[in-house]
Amino acid sequence: MSTSNLQPLKSVSLPDVDHILGLAVFDSMGLPCDYFITSQHEDIEWVQLVLQSLGLQQLLASKMELPELNHAVIRTKVGNIGIIRCKHSYIAVLLKRVLPQEYPQIDSAWVDWLCKFEAKVVRHHPNFRAV
């Protein structure tokens, strides 16, 4: 995967890395591991919302025998937070929303792309800074 020429994903209208405002990695239990921010949005309060969502999901799954979360979307004033489950972790990504009605459609291609993006791009891309 090239870090300089990311391919657009038509299913989520994500043309380039500039639409990603932040990314956070959580372990399989939903505890935060790594945060990455951009100069466009340096605050990480959205990560707390993801942490609470994953904690609630873990609690409900254990007490009510619900299936594990595969993906979720949370709308905020700043943008949309996509939360996906990878093999051994969860990844949350804060996406800039240009229009109020924008809402990512998460499918298996999007999940695969985001897991690879986190592993191969975000840790080395100049737009992102670890917090």
C-alpha positions as CSV (number, residue, x, y, z in Angstrom):
1,M,0.0,0.0,0.0
2,S,1.5,3.3,-1.0
3,T,1.5,6.1,1.6
4,S,1.6,8.8,-1.0
5,N,-1.2,7.7,-3.4
6,L,-4.0,6.1,-1.4
7,Q,-6.7,4.7,-3.5
8,P,-10.2,6.1,-3.0
9,L,-13.0,3.9,-1.6
10,K,-16.2,4.7,-3.5
11,S,-18.3,3.0,-0.8
12,V,-17.4,5.7,1.8
13,S,-16.3,8.6,-0.5
14,L,-12.9,8.7,1.2
15,P,-10.8,10.2,-1.6
16,D,-7.6,10.7,0.4
17,V,-5.9,10.7,3.8
18,D,-6.9,14.4,4.3
19,H,-10.4,13.3,5.3
20,I,-9.1,11.5,8.3
21,L,-8.9,13.8,11.4
22,G,-7.7,11.1,13.9
23,L,-7.3,7.4,14.5
24,A,-7.3,5.4,17.7
25,V,-6.4,1.8,18.3
26,F,-8.0,-0.2,21.1
27,D,-7.2,-3.7,22.3
28,S,-9.6,-6.6,22.0
29,M,-11.2,-5.7,25.3
30,G,-11.8,-2.1,24.2
31,L,-8.9,-0.4,26.1
32,P,-7.0,2.3,24.3
33,C,-3.6,1.6,23.0
34,D,-2.5,4.3,20.5
35,Y,-3.9,7.6,19.4
36,F,-3.0,9.5,16.3
37,I,-4.1,13.1,15.6
38,T,-3.7,15.5,12.7
39,S,-3.0,19.2,12.6
40,Q,-6.6,19.7,11.4
41,H,-8.0,18.3,14.7
42,E,-5.7,18.0,17.6
43,D,-8.2,17.2,20.3
44,I,-8.8,13.6,21.4
45,E,-12.1,13.9,23.3
46,W,-13.8,11.8,20.6
47,V,-11.6,8.9,21.8
48,Q,-13.4,9.0,25.2
49,L,-16.7,8.5,23.3
50,V,-15.3,5.4,21.5
51,L,-14.0,4.0,24.8
52,Q,-17.4,4.4,26.4
53,S,-19.1,2.8,23.4
54,L,-16.7,-0.2,23.4
55,G,-17.1,-0.6,27.2
56,L,-20.9,-0.5,26.9
57,Q,-20.7,-3.0,24.1
58,Q,-18.5,-5.4,26.1
59,L,-20.9,-5.1,29.1
60,L,-24.0,-5.8,27.0
61,A,-22.3,-8.6,25.1
62,S,-21.3,-10.4,28.3
63,K,-24.5,-9.9,30.2
64,M,-27.0,-10.3,27.4
65,E,-25.1,-12.8,25.2
66,L,-25.1,-10.4,22.3
67,P,-22.8,-10.9,19.3
68,E,-19.5,-8.9,19.3
69,L,-19.4,-5.6,17.6
70,N,-18.1,-5.8,14.0
71,H,-18.5,-2.1,13.2
72,A,-20.4,1.0,14.3
73,V,-20.7,4.6,13.3
74,I,-21.1,7.5,15.7
75,R,-22.0,11.0,14.4
76,T,-20.5,14.0,16.1
77,K,-20.4,17.7,15.5
78,V,-16.9,17.4,14.0
79,G,-17.4,14.3,11.9
80,N,-18.3,10.7,11.8
81,I,-16.4,8.1,13.9
82,G,-16.2,4.7,12.3
83,I,-15.3,1.9,14.7
84,I,-14.3,-1.4,13.2
85,R,-13.2,-4.7,14.6
86,C,-9.9,-6.1,13.2
87,K,-8.4,-9.5,14.0
88,H,-7.0,-8.6,17.5
89,S,-8.1,-5.0,18.0
90,Y,-10.6,-2.2,17.3
91,I,-9.8,0.8,15.2
92,A,-11.7,4.0,15.5
93,V,-11.3,6.7,12.8
94,L,-12.6,10.3,12.9
95,L,-13.6,11.3,9.4
96,K,-14.2,14.9,8.4
97,R,-17.8,15.5,7.3
98,V,-18.1,18.0,4.5
99,L,-21.9,17.8,4.3
100,P,-24.2,17.3,7.3
101,Q,-25.9,14.3,5.7
102,E,-22.6,12.4,5.0
103,Y,-22.6,9.0,6.6
104,P,-20.0,6.3,5.8
105,Q,-21.3,3.0,4.6
106,I,-19.1,0.4,6.2
107,D,-18.6,-2.8,4.3
108,S,-15.9,-5.6,4.3
109,A,-13.7,-3.7,1.8
110,W,-13.7,-0.6,4.0
111,V,-12.8,-2.7,7.1
112,D,-10.0,-4.4,5.2
113,W,-8.7,-1.1,4.0
114,L,-8.8,0.5,7.4
115,C,-7.0,-2.4,9.1
116,K,-4.2,-2.2,6.5
117,F,-4.2,1.6,6.6
118,E,-3.6,1.6,10.4
119,A,-0.9,-1.0,10.2
120,K,1.0,0.3,7.1
121,V,0.3,4.0,6.7
122,V,-0.8,5.9,9.8
123,R,2.3,5.2,11.9
124,H,4.6,6.6,9.2
125,H,2.5,9.2,7.4
126,P,3.5,12.8,8.0
127,N,-0.2,13.9,8.5
128,F,-0.4,11.8,11.7
129,R,1.2,12.4,15.1
130,A,1.1,9.9,17.9
131,V,-0.2,11.3,21.2
